[in-house]
Amino acid sequence: MRDKIKAYEEQAKAIEPDARQRRTLRDAIVNYTEQFLENIHDLEKIPAFRVNDTGIDLTKQPIADEPIDLEKAIGLVAKNVDNEGLNPASGGHFGYIPGGGIYSSSLGDYWADITNRYAGVFFANSGAVRMENHLINWMKEFIGYPQSALGNLASGGSIANLTAIVAARDAAGIRAENISKQVIYLSKQAHHCINKAINIAGLRECQVRHISLDDRFRMDMEALKIAIEADLAAGLNPWLLVGSAGTTDTGAVDPLDIMADIARQHGLWLHVDAAYGGFFMLTEYGKKQFRGIEKSDSVVMDPHKGLFLPYGIGVVIVRDGSALRNSFAYEASYMQDTVNLADEVSPADVSPELTKPFRGLRMWLPLMIHGLKPFRAALDEKLLLTRYLYQQLRQIPRIVLGPEPELTVITFRFVPDDGDACQFNREVAGKIHEDGRVFLSTTTIDGIYTLRFAILAFRAHLESIDLALSILKEKYEEVAGQAEFQGRH
Ligand SMILES: Cc1ncc(COP(=O)(O)O)c(C=O)c1O
């Protein structure tokens, strides 16, 4: 039996490379990623968007007993993944809500993956848990929550929102037998992950009111009050109000201060989805803009958006920490060693996850080695770039702009003299996508096809904004020059 064990050990050795083999692997991957970074600012070489339907070679490479060369593996990814579709690492990415991918955070991941510390329970690694809680405590502080609040570093905004909604559900004592009397109030512009969370949390049968918007796409407070009064009169139970601190479509910030007062008056749980906007609170402007957030019951904010970290981290914070613990803490016999003797909450007790990546290091390392200053500067830069862009767009003929941006999203569309305006804008968007140097995503607001700029890529600077403007003008001219749109311009 010993010989057989040794034979298997020998065969398995490939997954434990020695120092020389590690260097070979590391050098090849670092060389490749360095090449990517060297060219990332050259939007001709590495565009923000490339419409290639690749990936097929990957499916032709079987997952087999025998390995392939590292060079071949890198080549497959280079061609089939990194050379196609949307490039979220690009400074020309203005679509959806851009995020980050800062280098120091990737090294935090590398480090955490190699040492593979388990950050799920305090017993297993008190340092890792303390680091994550320290980050959460810092966020509690700048949103104005008490230290008794608890939170979790989740995988992204969707799971963070789900976590908050489950805690809100349990705190309100919602059960199957009373579910259809419970009312949830959402803005029409709430992110769709909130609707998903409601469904996943078993709340599909609640009454969901989509409250109308004011002319700046913020939840209309009068409409909210009327809806709550009507529901109370009908014998229903208003219990959850969801606000946005930066909507995805338009970057609108709901009137959080008034919402908090309404919530308090009627005993509703106020959840604020600040997945996109949350980190603007590091700026003086953002602090003013989000006044009232400190009175909410739960908040979500995504470091993989506003703190420019690579994808894979969203934070949920619940004011009444015991509500989060009540929903997620479990005891199991095989976890009996993990009893926490310190006054420190374990991530596993406040989230659906047990085994999880040590997400703290990817966030802590950049904050430590860069300090907050450059993050704050980058956020202020994006806010100003947005104002600059808004002014420049104003000067383009035949453009209709959405409201003055509250954060860093601008909506707009062209209105040609003749022809179908939606089709016109669709064609402009199509030409921008074909060009690929910059990427804009589109949306439909009140049935109208709308273009948008979202400025949050950390590599988006004045040069890429100017380039985007010139591309936009060029593509507008091209479409306007087409026979079907030649009106009186
Ligand atoms: C306002 C808002 N909430 C929630 C989400 C969902 O977050 P994630 O994509 O990290 O799951 C997004 C994503 O763009 C968002 O913009």
The ligand as a Gaussian input file, in Angstrom:
#p B3LYP/6-31G(d) Opt

LIG

0 1
 C      -26.892000      50.274000      -8.291000
 C      -26.439000      48.859000      -8.450000
 N      -26.856000      47.932000      -7.577000
 C      -26.475000      46.651000      -7.672000
 C      -25.656000      46.218000      -8.682000
 C      -25.288000      44.774000      -8.781000
 O      -23.978000      44.612000      -8.345000
 P      -23.070000      43.402000      -8.845000
 O      -23.014000      43.515000     -10.326000
 O      -21.776000      43.664000      -8.150000
 O      -23.694000      42.129000      -8.408000
 C      -25.206000      47.146000      -9.629000
 C      -24.336000      46.712000     -10.746000
 O      -24.011000      47.461000     -11.632000
 C      -25.593000      48.493000      -9.499000
 O      -25.188000      49.422000     -10.378000

